[in-house]
Amino acid sequence: MTGSSTGQNGSGDDGNPNPPTSGVLPAGPSADVHGQGAPPETFHRDDDGRPQNLTISDRFVHFLGTLGAMVRKRVWFLLIMLGTSWGVLRESLRSNTWRRTVRYEFQQTLATVAGRGLLSTVVMGALTGVGVVSQAIYWLGFAGMAKMTGSVLVTVIVRELAPILVGILMLGRSGMLSLAEVGMMTTGGQVRSMQAEGLDPFLLLVVPRTLAFTVAGFTLGIMFSLSSLTTGYVISRASGALSNSLLSFYYDVVTAMTSADYLLIPLKFIVVGFLVGLGCCIGGLTASNEDSIATMLPRGFTRGMLIVMTVSVLFSLKL
């Protein structure tokens, strides 16, 4: 009789497969929270699990944590860019990095960015020569300041305008393509498959594409400068604003450049291409499963524009 009553009341382990939980979980409205390991004197159901009776130091620590989370959320992409920049430079100097697949990716990207973008760059340079260079030459001659033509063209066209326009051209024409390709590989699972096979997506995708953009940035920057200056000279010569030869015109431009210009202007083209390529590749690799083309491209273009303008401003401060 005693064993029967015990099984009916559920106080034994053999008679009831669901033994009572009194003594394991406290009863009451906050039992579900306490069951997760939260002490009953700290968390309550009514305030959604927020701590009570915080001291001033606790509130200050909570404020610093919230502020730090906000800062990390805003600058995390910048921190990733800084880290991966060093990674690309370091890996590019290692001989075992340049395997056949990496070389092939570099060649294909370089052909796409520099080869297919050359005509667009030359056309944009010609339009700049018609709209900016020829007008600068005309008005400087009209104001009696023709001797300053070389220095003005170096400052306005070669030093400031060319890196910005070339960076925007690479970003819009080739950078968004790389961003979409790498982003779709990330969201589609191809990047995880590469990692599962022991392949490094950073070496196979980021390093060769970034270096290809770097070489293309220098090449397209020089071609843009030559196209704009030559077109501006032809228009000015046809309108009668200039009477000297093309070689004399280029001599005035070259002599107007300082020793620092010969180093910093090519370096500006290189850095713009490097960061545009790196930003697009990293933007694709860091895409989440919820991202699509409609979300990746606007975000990537905005980041790329910020990169181009920031590099231009920083180099302008040095120049």
Order of alpha helices (4+ residues) and beta strands (2+ residues): alpha-alpha-alpha-alpha-alpha-alpha-alpha-alpha-alpha-alpha-alpha-alpha-alpha-alpha
